[in-house]
Amino acid sequence: MKNHVFYLLMLFFVFTACNRDDLQNNSYNIEVSQKDPLTAKQINEKINETIKTKGRFSWNQSSDHFVWSGIFQGNKIASIGFGSSFDRNLDPESKSIENEILDLIKKYEGKTERILLSSDQYLNQIDVAIEKQETVIALRKMKNIRYLEPADYHYFENENKLNGTAKSSGSSSGCGFESTALSTTDYTTVTPNAKAPWSFTKHNIINAWSYSTGAGITIGVIDSGVSPEQSLLGSSFNNGLSSGRTISKNGVYVDSVWPWSTGYDGSADKCGHGTSMASTMAAPRNNQGQPVGVAYNANLVTYRAASNVVLDGYHEQNGVKIAFTELGNNNNVKIISMSMGHIFSVGKIEDGVKYAYSKGKLIFCAGGTSTSFTTFVGVIFPAWMPEAQAITGVKENTSNQKCDVCHSGSEIDFTYQMERASENNIPVLSYYNGQTDYVGGSSVATASTAGIAALVWSKNPSWTRDQVLNKMRQSATYYPSPNSEYGYGNINVLQAVQ
């Protein structure tokens, strides 16, 4: 909200040149009437109020004092996007602008050390340490700043501390090491001895395998990693009718509460969610009596980018940004799937998504899986971005009845049937060999749809991203007029690959 501070500053700066050259060469005595930062409770309350009344919250649309408060309450770390483009290679002035920003910060902070945490090699984005409100005000007056926002503000953690209501959506979307015996009504046995989930029949996936199995297509998975204990997503990735493909496991997550910490903690899933998503997309058409994935001959490049599905801290958000840029630069990758997100935008992740999209990747993101706390939230970030295809889950035999914990909204592009009347969801490989589980929410809907895209692209390897997407739309329930809340609806995969 534009408060008294804003108007004081407007009056002050109207008499002051505010381009970046003036700011670098001069020090201004910026007056601050609100000297104390807001509490985490006040910040969260304002974020919630804004989402409920306006549908979205953005740090960019917030006051200088509010942004500084978020930075102050988030380990005093800020993320800055700058320049004429998100892509460093497209901005010849990127380095000089970065240096000007750092010089300004040093001037207003009154120090020269421990300012810069990281400078992204592909994006016009840096992370910096800021303590003073005057620094925030001066930075936001620079004409080449695209965004300035807290880089380590833990919204969900603060909400849970304050109200005890905001919890990870993991329990409803597969995070955990549990195993569950599958009901015989929830799968069909296919050769050589694999379990095809019930949803495959609903979406005509089994019949589509006569035309395409995903061979030759590589899917990038951004999640919590993949279990080292599940051999069907490891040494036995080519078991049964799956052959000639690869799975690559990468880790770009730093397991630390301290933003200055470095050192990735590996590719191994410590949550279970990423294992479920990899299984959904491309588990082998095995001979071991285990669930098979949608595109059972596709390649996978997996990234452990976060500890769980809620991208709530510095290392989670940084890991996802890095994963998007690395997958963007991987020429073998055609499709990127991420079943994680946040209820408001994160600038560095937005830059990462745009970067991957600019490299021709077809991106699928989860529309949102709710808890009792987040029911007021519509489609989550980054699924709402135009560069991403937003996916949500619906109940069996419908394309416009969202699952009990799924989100819907005008940004949804496709749906996937993942909730039965019995409340059972989609059978997947569990964390350990020989074990199975069920996974639900928009997470599994997203992973399944990414697998469908691999089937379509494998059938038409010379096609562009847009051609693949158009074929998926043409094969869906509501084509050519998307539903206002559920996009094009359910995809008939057999039709999509014929």
N, C-alpha and C positions, 0 to 999 in steps of 0.2 A: 504494500500500500504506500502511495506517495504521501509521506508525512511532512511535518514541519521542516525537517532537515533538508528535504529535497528542495523546497522553495528557497530556503536560505542559500543553498548551494547554487541554484539557478541564478539568483540575483548576484551572487559573487562572481560566477563564471561568465556572465554576460559581458562583464567589463574586462575579461581576461582571454587572451588567445589560448585555445585549448587543443591545438594540434600537437602531434607527438614531438615535433622539434622544440616547440616552446616548453613543453613539459620536461624535456630532457635538459634544457639549458637554463632553466629557472626553477627555483624552489618557491612554492607559494605557501603562505601561512593559512592553510585550510582550516576553517573553523568548524568544529564538531559540537553540536548542542547535545546529542545523545552519546555520551561517552562510554556507557556500560553496554556490554553485549546482551542480547536477549538470552533467556535460558533455553535449554533444549525443549522444555515443555512449551514455551511460547512459540518457538520455531515450528515444532510439530503441529501445534494447534492451528497456526496460520497456513501451513501446507495443507492440512486436512480441510480447512475451511475453503481454501482456494479451489481444491479439486472438487469439492461438493458443489460449489456455486458456479464455477467456470469450466469444470471438466478436466482441466489441466493445471499443473503448477510448473513454473519455470523460474529458475534463478535469474535468468536474463530480464524477466519482467518484474523483478523485485527491487526494492530500494537498496541504496548503498549500505545502509545500516543493517538491513536484514541479511544481505550477502556476507558482510563482514562478520555478523553474529554467527552465521553458519560456519564460516572459516574458523573463527575463534573457538567454537564448540567442537570443531572437527580436527583437533591436533594442530590447528593453525597452518593447515596445508591447503593451497589453492591450485586449481587447474585452469590454465589459460589457453584458449584457442585464439590464434592471431593470423594476420595476413589476408591476402585476397582470396585464398583457396585453402581447403583442408589439406591439400597435397603439397608437400614441400617442393616436389619436382616441378610443380606448375607455378611456383612463386619465386622469382629470382631474388626478391628482396627478403626472403624469409630469415636468413641469418642476421642481417642488419636490424630487422625489426625485433628479433629475439633479443639481441644485444641491447637495444634501446629499452626494452621492457625490463631487462635485468638491471640496467643502470638506474632506471627510475625507481625500482624497488629498493636497490641499495641506498639511493639518496633519501627516500622517505623513511626507510627502516633504520637508517643510520648505522649500517653494518655492511661488510663485504663478503662474509663467509656464511656457509650453510644457508644459502638462498635457493639454489637450484637443486631439486631432487632428481629430475629427469628431463631430458629433451628428446622427443620422439624423432627417430631417424627418417620416418616416412611422412608423418603428419606435422602440420604447423601447430604443435601442442607441447606445452611444458607444464611441469608441476613445480611449484615454488612454495617457500615458507614465508608467510605474511603474519604479522602481529597487529599492525596499526590500521585503524580505520582510515586514516589519511591516505595510506597507500592504496587502499581499495578505491577510494574516491578518485584519486589521480589516475589510476590505471583505467577505470571505466570511462574516463574522458578521452583516452587515446583513440584515434580514429581507426587504428588497425587491430583493435581488440574485438574478436568475434564473440567471445564469451569469457567471463570470469566467474568461477563458482567454487564452492567448497569441494575439496577432493577427498575428504575423509569424514564427511558428516554421516553418522550412522542413524539414519531415520528409523529403521525397524528396531534396532537395538534400543534406541531411546524410547520408542513407543512401548516396547515391551517392559522396560524398566518403569515407565510412568503409569501404564495401564494394565500391564500383564495380559494384553490381548493380541499383540502382533507377533505371530509366530511364522516360521518358514512354512511355505506351502508344501514342503517335502513329503509329509505323510500322505497327502492326496495325490502326489505325482511321482511316487516311486522312490523317494530318498529313504534309505534304510537297508539293512542287511537281512531282512526277513526272507523266508521262503514259504511258499504256499502250494499245496497240492492242487492241481488243476481239475476242475470239474470236467467230466467227459463231454458235457454239452457245450463247452466253451472252445472247442477246437475240432478240426478235421485232420485225420492222419493222412499224410501224403508221402509218396515215395521219396527217399528210401525208408525212412521211419521218422518223419518230422511232424510236429504239431503245428498246423496252420490255424492261427487265431480265428475266432468266429467272425470278426470284422472283415477278414479277407473275402469271405463269401458275400457279405453285404456290399462290398466295393468292387466285386468281380475281379479280385486280384489273382486268384488261383487260375482262372481261365486266361488271364492276361499273360501268365508265364509261358504260354505256348508261343507268344510273340516276342517277349522280352524278359530277361532276368536281371537286368542292370549291369551286364558285363561291359567293361570298358569305361564305366563312369565312376568318378571319385567324389565322395561326399565328405565334406569337412564338418566335424561335430565339435561344437563349443559347449562344454559342460563341465562336470566334476571329474572327468577322467574315465578310465575303464579298468575294471577289476583285473589284477594280475592272476587271480585265482580261477577265472573263467576261461578254460582252454578253447572253447568255441569262439571266443573273441581274442584268441591268441594263437597258440601253436596249431590248433585244429580249425582255424578260420576257413580252411579249404576242405572241410569234412563233407562227406556225402556227395551231393550234386553241385556243391560249390567248389569251383576250381579256378586256378590261374589268377588269383587276386591277392591283394595285400591289405594289411591293416598297420598303420603307423601311429604310434602313441607319443604324444608330446606333452610337456608340462611347462606352463608359463605363470604359475601361481606361486606367490611367496606367502608361506603360512606364518604370518606374524601380525600382531596388532599394531606394530610400530611401522609407520610409513617409510622410515629411512632404511628399514631392513632390506637386504638383498638375498638372492639365492633361491632358485625354484626348488620346490619339494618333490618334483617328479611327476610322472604321468598317471600314477596309480590312483584310482577312485577311492576316496575315503568317506563317501556318502552313499553310493549305490545308484544315484540318479543317472549319472552318465552311462553306467553299464546298461541300465534299462533302455536308454535312448539308442545306444549302439545296437543292442539286440533288436529293437523294434525296426530299425532301418535295414540291417544287413546281417543278422544272425544266419549262419549257414543252413542250407537245406540238408540237415544232418541225418545220420543213421542211428542216433542215440536216443530217440524219443523225446527230443527237446523242441521248444518253439523255434520257428523259422522267421526270419525277417522279410520285409516287403521286397527288397531288392537283394536277393540272396547271392548274387554274383557281383555286386558292386564293391569297389574298394572303399576303405574308410581311412581318413586322417583325423585322429581324435586329439582334442586339446583339453587338458585339465587347466581351466582358466579361473575357477572359483571353487570355494569349499562347499557351496550348496547353491540352491536355485535363486536365492535373493542376493542381488548384486549391491550389497549395502556398504561396502568399505573400500578403502583405497586399493588394496591388493586385488580384490574381486574385480573392480572396475578397470584397473590397469591390465589385469590378465586378459579380460575380454577384449579390450582394445588391441592388445598385442596379437591375440589369436585372430581377430578379423584382418589385421594388416598382413600377418604371415600367410593366412589362407588366401588373401587377395593376391599375394605375390606368388602363390603356388600355381603354376600353369596347369598342373594335372587336375586341380579341383574345379569342378563345375558348379557344385551345389554346396551351400552352407546352411546348417540347421542349428538353431540355438533355442533350447527350451528353458530359458532363464530370463530374468528381467527386473525392472524396477517400476514403481508407480509414477515416477517423474523422470524427465530426460537427464541424461548424463552426457555432457559435451564431448568428452574424449571417446566414448563409445559411439556416439552419433558420427563423429569423424571417421572412426574405424569402419562402421557400416557403409558410409558413403565411399570410402576408399575401396573396400571390397567390391561394392556395386560397380564402381568405375572400371574395375578390372573384368567385368562381364559375369560376375557370379550371380546365381539365382539364390536368393536368401529367404529362408523361412524362419519365422520367430513365433513363439507362443503368445497367444492373445491374452493369457492370464488365467491362473488357477487360484481360487480365492480361499480365504479363511473367513471366519465370522467378522474379522476386523476389516478386511479389504473389500467387502461386498459393494461399497459405494464407488469403487474404481471401475472404469470401463476398460477398454483395451489398453494393455500396459506398454511401456517402452522396452525395447525399441520396435516392437511389432507395429506400432502405429505409424512408423516412418514410411514414406512412399517407396523407399528403396527395398522394403521388406514385405514379404507376403505374410499376413497375420492369419494364424490358424487357431480354431477353437474346436472343442469336442462337443458332440451332440449325442442324444440318446438313440438307442437302436431303432431303426426303421423311421427315423425322422431326419430332417435337415434343418429344422428351425426350432428345436427344443434343446437348449444347451444342457450339458451335464450339470449335476447338482453343484459343482464347485467351479464351473467354467465361466469365463467372461464372454460377453458379446458386445457388438457395437458396429458403427458405420465403417470402421477400418478393417473389419474381418474380411478376408479374401476367400477362404475355403473352410469347410468343416469336415470332420471325420467321426464316424460312429464309434464310440468307445465306451459307452455305458449301457449295460443290459438292464432289463426289468429286475433281474436278480441282484442288481448293483455290482455284479462282477465286471471288471474292465478288460484290459488286453493282456493275454498271457505273454510273458517274456522270460528270457534267461535270468536267473538270479545271480547273485554275486559269486556263488561257489558252484563248482562242477556238479552236474546231476541234479541241480535244484531249479525250481521255477517259482514265478511270482506273478502277480497282477500289477499293472500300472495304469494310471488314469490321468484325468485332467487334460488341459490344453497341451501339456508336455508331450504325451504320447500321440496326440493328434498331429502335432507339428512334425515329430520324427517320422510318423507314418506317411505324411504328405511329402516329406523330403524323399522318402523311399519311392513313392509314386513318381515323382519328378525324375528320379534316376531311371525308372523303367521307360518312361517316355523318351528321355534323351538317349538312352541306349538303343532304342528302336530307330532313332533318327539322329545319329551321331554328328551329322553336318549342320544340324539346326542351331540357331542362336537361342539365347535365353528367352527372348520374347516369343519366338516360335513355340518353344516348349510350353511356356506359360499360356499362350493362346490356346494350344491344344488341350491343356488341362481345363481351361475355362469352358471350352466348347463341349467338353465331355461331362460337365457338372450340372447339377439340378436346375439352377436358375438362369443358365445362359439363354439369351444374351442380356437379360435384365437382372442384375444382382439384387438379392434381398437386402433390405436396409440394415439388418443386424447380422446376417450370416453370409454375406458375399455371394459367391457362386454356388455355395452349398457343397454337397457330397460329390466326389468324382467317381464316375464309372470308369474304372481303370482299363477294362477290356476295350471299351470304346476309345480310350485315350491312346492305346498302343496299336490300334488297327489302322 
